[in-house]
């Protein structure tokens, strides 16, 4: 099935975001339309342009800070059959020297979007607003041509189009500007939540770049927290309760858990409550106690994970495992978990977005009651 993508941008290329008039973010936004819906969508957009903008272009800058008017226009436009796919680039995190120059900056930002689209669609006609002068446009057209494998399975095409003569490019401008105002530090819209609610059925994905998993890590102000007697005694109590409840079990895995927990508890109470014990040393101790070879997979899934399932609080970090003795230990456990969970959710989200993009929002692989919790964690 042939797809058309109409692309426009929001924001300035300057990285001096503290200056007046310089955007903190840059947005590249595509409106994706199936070939069979192209004429119908174009006609509808033209009706909205005449209704809301009279003789002028339908542009985000023409709406400006009139947020009520912006939401009225958005409500009109989303009645058409198209998908929204956008990248939001946080310029404060672009540290490479080359980004200070206009053409490399624009090429990089557009490539994020174009590469995603070309990877997904076998047949795509991409139309972008004219900008940067003829030399830039010719160079970028050549870049896209070289990046795209044109054969029977990939009939992609690309060109620059003047927004003055193309109402679908104008629509992309409106959505790029609206998304920009949802993120730009100097122009945040008070209707951000309303926009996402109104356009939710049309939005395939709004992807932020760069994706920084460190945003999900809390760094305590003190490198090593002070001893907390309440947390210490709770850790000991929970470990002892588990041992007492499970010590008569005939299950070999349960006995392995008790052996591991006793080892952690001994070091925690009588050695150094701040010391982590490495995975290697914990497994080695179990090997010696059981006269078996314990695998790392078994140790993590059948011992540590099951102890946590049983209510024992076990902190973990790159240094190993321990019972928590203070607030800092608890944050280390949360951070370590976050480093695992957030990337896994990100990979799942990426898969979901690719299928939404391919199916124009018709197939949502997480649209099952059992997956609602997962969806809520991705939004």
N, C-alpha and C positions, 0 to 999 in steps of 0.2 A: 504494500500500500504506500503510495507516494505521500510525503509530508512536506509542508512548507514551514519554514521558520522565519519569522520577521523579528529582527533584532535591533534594539537601541540601548542607550546607556544613560546613566546618571552619574554626575560627579565630575570633579576636576582631576587632572593627572598629577598636580603638585603634591609632594609629600610633606610640605610645610603646613600641616593640618592645624597648627595653632593660629595661623593667620586668618584674618577676616575674609570670608568668601571662599575659603578652601574647604572642600568637603572632607570629612573624616573617613568616608567610605566611598567606594566606587562600585556601581552596579551594572552588570550586563544582563539584559533580560530578553528572552525569546518568547514570542507567541507562536505556539505550534498548532498548525491547522491541517487537517486531512484534505487531500486534493478535492474530494467530493463535496467538502463543505466550504471550499475557498470562496466561491462567488457569493454564496449566501452570507458568509461572515463579512465579506467586504461590503456588500450592500447594506448590511445591518450597521456596521461601523460608520458608514457614510451617513446613514439616517441620524445616528447619535451625534456625529460631528455637526450636521446642520442644525439639529435641535439644541445642542448645548454650546456650540461655538460659532454659529451662524456662518459667516463667510470666511472665517479664519481657520488656521490649522488646529487640529486637536492635539494640544501639547500640554505636558505637565507644567511647564513654566507659565502657560497661560492661566492655569488655575492658581498657581502660587501658594499662598498661605491660607487660602479660603478652603478650609478643611471640610466644611459642610458641602460645598460645591463639589469637592473632590470625591466625597463618598457618593454623591448623587450620580456623578459620571461613572464611577466604578460599578455601582449597582446596575446601571444601564448596560455597560459593556459586558459584564459577566453572564448576561443572558444568552450570549452567542456561544457557539460550540468551538472552544479552543482551550489549549493548555498553557500554563505559565511555567517557565523553567528559567531560573535565574541564579547568578552567582553574585554574592555580596563580598567584596574584598575590603578587609580592614587595612587601610593604608598605614596605620601605625605599626603594623607588623611586617611591612615590606622593608627589609633592611639591606637588600642587595643594591650596590651602587647604581647599576644600570637602570633601576626604576625611576631615577630622577629625570631621565630623558623621556620626552613625550612619546615617540614612536615605539620604543621597546615596552613602555608601560602599557600602551593601548594594545599592542600585539599580545602581550602576556595575558592581560585580563580577558581579552576576547578568546584567546586560545583555550582557556579553562572551559568556557561554554562550548566552543566549537568541537573540541576534542571529544567531549561527552556525547554530543549529538551525533557526530560521525561514527562513533563506536557503536551506537545503538541502532541507527536507521540504515537500511540498505539503499534506500532511495530518499534523498533529501534535497530540497531546493532552499538554500539559505539566502535571505535578502537582508542586508544591513544598511543602516542609514549612512549616507556619504559623510566622510569627515577626514581630516588630515591631509587633504590635498591629493592631486592625481598621482604623484610619485608614491605616496604612502599607500594609496588604494591599490595601485598596480602591484606594489611589492607584497602587500598582504594577500591579494588575489593569487599571486604566484605561490606564496607560502601554503595557502589552503589547497591549491591544486597539487602541490608536491606532497602534502601530507595525506591526501585522499587517494586511495587505490581505486582507480576507475576501471571497473570491469563489469561483467554481467550481474555481479552480486552487489555492486555499489555504484549507483548512478547519481552520486551526489553532485550538486552544482552550487555555485556561489556567485553573488554579485552585489555591488553597492547600488542602492536606490535612493533617490531624493525623497525625503519625507514630505516635501511639498506636494508631490504627485501621488503619494501612496498612503492611503488612510490606515492601512494595517501597520505600517511603520510608525505612524502617528499613535496608534493604539499601544504599540510597544513602548513608545516614549512615555505615555501616561503611566503605564504600569512600572516602568523602570524608575520614574520619578517618585511614584508612590512608595515603592519598596525602599528607595533611597531615603525617603523621609521617615521611614520606620526604623532606620539604623543610624543615620547621620547625626553626630553629636550636636551639630549646630542647627539642625532643622527638624528635630523629632516631631512627628505628628501625634497629637493627643488621641488620634483615632486608629493607632496601630492595631489594637486588638480587634476593633471593628472591621478594619480592612481585611485582616486574616480570616475573620468570620464570614464576611461577605464573599470573599474570593476562594474560600476553601475548596469548593468543588472544581475550580479551574486550576488551582495551584498543584502542579506535579511535584516541584521541589524548589525551595529557596535555599541554596547551599552557601554556607559561609566559608571563606578562605582567608587565612589558613585555618585549618581545624587544629585546635590546640588542646590536647587532652590534659595539659597542665592546668587548664582552667578549672578542672574538677578536683584539684589537689589543694588541701588546706595546709599551709605552712605555719606552725606555731611560732610565736615571736621568740620563744626560748628554745634553744637547741635541745635541751634535756630538761624535761619537766621535773618539778620537785616531787619527792615521795608523797603519795596520797594514801593515808592509812585506810580510808574507807574503800577505795578502789582495790587496794592490796588485799584487804580482808574479804571483800566480795569475790575476788578471783580465787582465793584459797577455798572459800566456802563452797563455791559452785563446783570446783574441781573435786573436793572431798565428797560432796553429795553425789556426784556422778559415780565416783569409785564405789561408794557404799551401796548405791542402787544396783550396780552392774557386777559386783565382784563375785557373785555366785553363778554368773552366766556360764554356760557350757560352749558358747560360741567362740571359736578361736580368734575371729576378728575382734570381738569384744575384749578378749584378753589382751590382744595387741594394743588396743586403745588404752586400757588401764595401765599397761606397762609404760607406754609412751607418756601418759599423763602423770604417772608417779615420778618419772624422770624429770619432766618439766617442773613439777611441784617441788621436788627436792631442791633443785637448783634455785628455784624462785624463793623458797623459804630460808634455805641454809647457805646458799652460796652468794649470788649477786642478783637481786631482783631486777636490775637494769640490763642484765646480759641476755642477748639473744643466743639461742642454740641453733646452729646451722642444720639444714635438712640432712646433710651428709652425716653429721654426728648423731642426730636422732635416729636415722636409719641404721647406722652402725651399731648403736646401742641395742636396737630391736633385734638386729641380726644375732648379736651375742646372746641376747636373752632367749630367743626362740630357736636358735640353731637353724635358721632359715635365711634365705636371701630375700629381703623385702625390696620390692621395686618402688621407684619414686612415684609412679602412678598410683599404686596401691596405698602408699603412705599418705598421699594428698587426698585421695577420694574416699578411702575406707577408714582412715584413722583421723586425720585433722578435720576433714569435712564432717564426719559423723560425730566427732566430739563437739563441734560447734552446733550441729543439729540437736545434740543432746543438752544444750544450754551452757556449755563451758565457753568462757570467753578466752580466746587465744589470739594474741596480737601477732602480726606477721609483717615482715619487711624484707628487703633484699638481704638482710643479715641472718634471717631465719625466723624462729618462732619463740614465743615466751608468753607467760601470763602477764597481764597488764598491771603495772604498779602505780600508774599515774595517768593523767589526761593525755599526755604526749603519746603514750603507748597506744591508747585508743585511737588517736588520730592516725597513727602509723598503720593500724589495721584497716581503718576506713580508706586511707589513701591507697594502700596496696590493693584492696578490693576494687576501688574505683579505676585503677590502672588496668584491671582485667575486664571489668564489666563495661565501662564506657567504650573502649575499642570494639568489643563484641557487638554492642548495640549499634555502633557506627557501621560495622560491616553488614549487619542485618538491614539497617536503614538504606545503605547503598544498594543492596540487592533489590529492596522494595522499590526504591526510586527508579532504578533501571527498568523494572517491569511496568511501573506506572507510566514512565516515559514512552516505552514501546507501545503500550496499549492505549495511550491517550487517556489515562486515568480509569480505564474500564476494569482492569484487573488489579486488585489490591490483595497481595498474598497474605496480608495480616488482617483482612476483613472477616475475622471469625471471632465469636464471643470469647473464645479461649485466649485470644491474643490482645484483648483490649488493654491489659496491664502493660504489655510490651509497647503498644502504640503510645500510651500516655507517657512512658519514659523517654520516648524519642521526640516528643513535641516541645 
